[in-house]
Amino acid sequence: MKNVKKTKSKNRQRQLKS
């Protein structure tokens, strides 16, 4: 579960850069 949260956070930062 914690791993999933980390992935979501990374995805959010990736979209911000886009």
N, CA, C and O atoms as a Tripos MOL2 file, in Angstrom:
@<TRIPOS>MOLECULE
protein
   72    71    18     0     0
PROTEIN
NO_CHARGES

@<TRIPOS>ATOM
      1 N           0.8480   -1.2010    0.0000 N.3       1 MET1
      2 CA          0.0000    0.0000    0.0000 C.3       1 MET1
      3 C           0.8950    1.2670    0.0000 C.2       1 MET1
      4 O           0.6640    2.2070   -0.7610 O.2       1 MET1
      5 N           1.8940    1.2580    0.8540 N.am      2 LYS2
      6 CA          2.7810    2.4440    0.9150 C.3       2 LYS2
      7 C           3.4690    2.6470   -0.4460 C.2       2 LYS2
      8 O           3.6700    3.7760   -0.8940 O.2       2 LYS2
      9 N           3.8110    1.5610   -1.0680 N.am      3 ASN3
     10 CA          4.4890    1.6600   -2.3770 C.3       3 ASN3
     11 C           3.5630    2.3540   -3.3850 C.2       3 ASN3
     12 O           4.0090    3.1630   -4.1990 O.2       3 ASN3
     13 N           2.3150    2.0360   -3.3190 N.am      4 VAL4
     14 CA          1.3520    2.6270   -4.2710 C.3       4 VAL4
     15 C           1.3040    4.1510   -4.0710 C.2       4 VAL4
     16 O           1.2100    4.9170   -5.0300 O.2       4 VAL4
     17 N           1.3690    4.5620   -2.8080 N.am      5 LYS5
     18 CA          1.3050    6.0140   -2.5460 C.3       5 LYS5
     19 C           2.5280    6.7100   -3.1630 C.2       5 LYS5
     20 O           2.4210    7.8000   -3.7260 O.2       5 LYS5
     21 N           3.6540    6.0750   -3.0460 N.am      6 LYS6
     22 CA          4.8800    6.6800   -3.6030 C.3       6 LYS6
     23 C           4.7320    6.8030   -5.1290 C.2       6 LYS6
     24 O           5.1270    7.8080   -5.7200 O.2       6 LYS6
     25 N           4.1800    5.8070   -5.7280 N.am      7 THR7
     26 CA          4.0230    5.8280   -7.1960 C.3       7 THR7
     27 C           3.0660    6.9550   -7.5860 C.2       7 THR7
     28 O           3.2730    7.6460   -8.5840 O.2       7 THR7
     29 N           2.0300    7.1250   -6.7910 N.am      8 LYS8
     30 CA          1.0560    8.1870   -7.1300 C.3       8 LYS8
     31 C           1.7420    9.5550   -7.0280 C.2       8 LYS8
     32 O           1.5480   10.4320   -7.8700 O.2       8 LYS8
     33 N           2.5210    9.7050   -6.0050 N.am      9 SER9
     34 CA          3.2240   11.0020   -5.8040 C.3       9 SER9
     35 C           4.1350   11.2650   -7.0050 C.2       9 SER9
     36 O           4.2140   12.3860   -7.5070 O.2       9 SER9
     37 N           4.8040   10.2350   -7.4450 N.am     10 LYS10
     38 CA          5.7280   10.3970   -8.5950 C.3      10 LYS10
     39 C           4.9060   10.7710   -9.8400 C.2      10 LYS10
     40 O           5.3130   11.6160  -10.6380 O.2      10 LYS10
     41 N           3.7820   10.1450   -9.9800 N.am     11 ASN11
     42 CA          2.9440   10.4050  -11.1610 C.3      11 ASN11
     43 C           2.5010   11.8790  -11.1440 C.2      11 ASN11
     44 O           2.4060   12.5340  -12.1820 O.2      11 ASN11
     45 N           2.2460   12.3490   -9.9800 N.am     12 ARG12
     46 CA          1.7250   13.7930   -9.8360 C.3      12 ARG12
     47 C           2.8900   14.7230  -10.2830 C.2      12 ARG12
     48 O           2.6810   15.6600  -11.0520 O.2      12 ARG12
     49 N           4.0370   14.4600   -9.8160 N.am     13 GLN13
     50 CA          5.1660   15.3400  -10.1810 C.3      13 GLN13
     51 C           5.4110   15.2520  -11.6880 C.2      13 GLN13
     52 O           5.7560   16.2460  -12.3270 O.2      13 GLN13
     53 N           5.2370   14.1020  -12.2250 N.am     14 ARG14
     54 CA          5.5020   13.8950  -13.6840 C.3      14 ARG14
     55 C           4.4870   14.7350  -14.4640 C.2      14 ARG14
     56 O           4.8550   15.3590  -15.4590 O.2      14 ARG14
     57 N           3.2630   14.7660  -14.0510 N.am     15 GLN15
     58 CA          2.2460   15.5360  -14.7870 C.3      15 GLN15
     59 C           2.5500   17.0330  -14.6720 C.2      15 GLN15
     60 O           2.3260   17.7950  -15.6130 O.2      15 GLN15
     61 N           3.0550   17.4370  -13.5230 N.am     16 LEU16
     62 CA          3.3570   18.8640  -13.3200 C.3      16 LEU16
     63 C           4.4400   19.3050  -14.3140 C.2      16 LEU16
     64 O           4.4080   20.4140  -14.8470 O.2      16 LEU16
     65 N           5.3830   18.4110  -14.5390 N.am     17 LYS17
     66 CA          6.4930   18.7510  -15.4530 C.3      17 LYS17
     67 C           5.9500   18.8040  -16.8950 C.2      17 LYS17
     68 O           6.3920   19.6280  -17.6960 O.2      17 LYS17
     69 N           5.0280   17.9540  -17.2050 N.am     18 SER18
     70 CA          4.4940   17.8870  -18.5770 C.3      18 SER18
     71 C           3.9750   19.2490  -19.0080 C.2      18 SER18
     72 O           3.4880   19.3970  -20.1280 O.2      18 SER18
@<TRIPOS>BOND
     1     1     2 1
     2     2     3 1
     3     3     4 2
     4     3     5 am
     5     5     6 1
     6     6     7 1
     7     7     8 2
     8     7     9 am
     9     9    10 1
    10    10    11 1
    11    11    12 2
    12    11    13 am
    13    13    14 1
    14    14    15 1
    15    15    16 2
    16    15    17 am
    17    17    18 1
    18    18    19 1
    19    19    20 2
    20    19    21 am
    21    21    22 1
    22    22    23 1
    23    23    24 2
    24    23    25 am
    25    25    26 1
    26    26    27 1
    27    27    28 2
    28    27    29 am
    29    29    30 1
    30    30    31 1
    31    31    32 2
    32    31    33 am
    33    33    34 1
    34    34    35 1
    35    35    36 2
    36    35    37 am
    37    37    38 1
    38    38    39 1
    39    39    40 2
    40    39    41 am
    41    41    42 1
    42    42    43 1
    43    43    44 2
    44    43    45 am
    45    45    46 1
    46    46    47 1
    47    47    48 2
    48    47    49 am
    49    49    50 1
    50    50    51 1
    51    51    52 2
    52    51    53 am
    53    53    54 1
    54    54    55 1
    55    55    56 2
    56    55    57 am
    57    57    58 1
    58    58    59 1
    59    59    60 2
    60    59    61 am
    61    61    62 1
    62    62    63 1
    63    63    64 2
    64    63    65 am
    65    65    66 1
    66    66    67 1
    67    67    68 2
    68    67    69 am
    69    69    70 1
    70    70    71 1
    71    71    72 2
@<TRIPOS>SUBSTRUCTURE
     1 MET1         2 RESIDUE 1 A MET
     2 LYS2         6 RESIDUE 1 A LYS
     3 ASN3        10 RESIDUE 1 A ASN
     4 VAL4        14 RESIDUE 1 A VAL
     5 LYS5        18 RESIDUE 1 A LYS
     6 LYS6        22 RESIDUE 1 A LYS
     7 THR7        26 RESIDUE 1 A THR
     8 LYS8        30 RESIDUE 1 A LYS
     9 SER9        34 RESIDUE 1 A SER
    10 LYS10       38 RESIDUE 1 A LYS
    11 ASN11       42 RESIDUE 1 A ASN
    12 ARG12       46 RESIDUE 1 A ARG
    13 GLN13       50 RESIDUE 1 A GLN
    14 ARG14       54 RESIDUE 1 A ARG
    15 GLN15       58 RESIDUE 1 A GLN
    16 LEU16       62 RESIDUE 1 A LEU
    17 LYS17       66 RESIDUE 1 A LYS
    18 SER18       70 RESIDUE 1 A SER
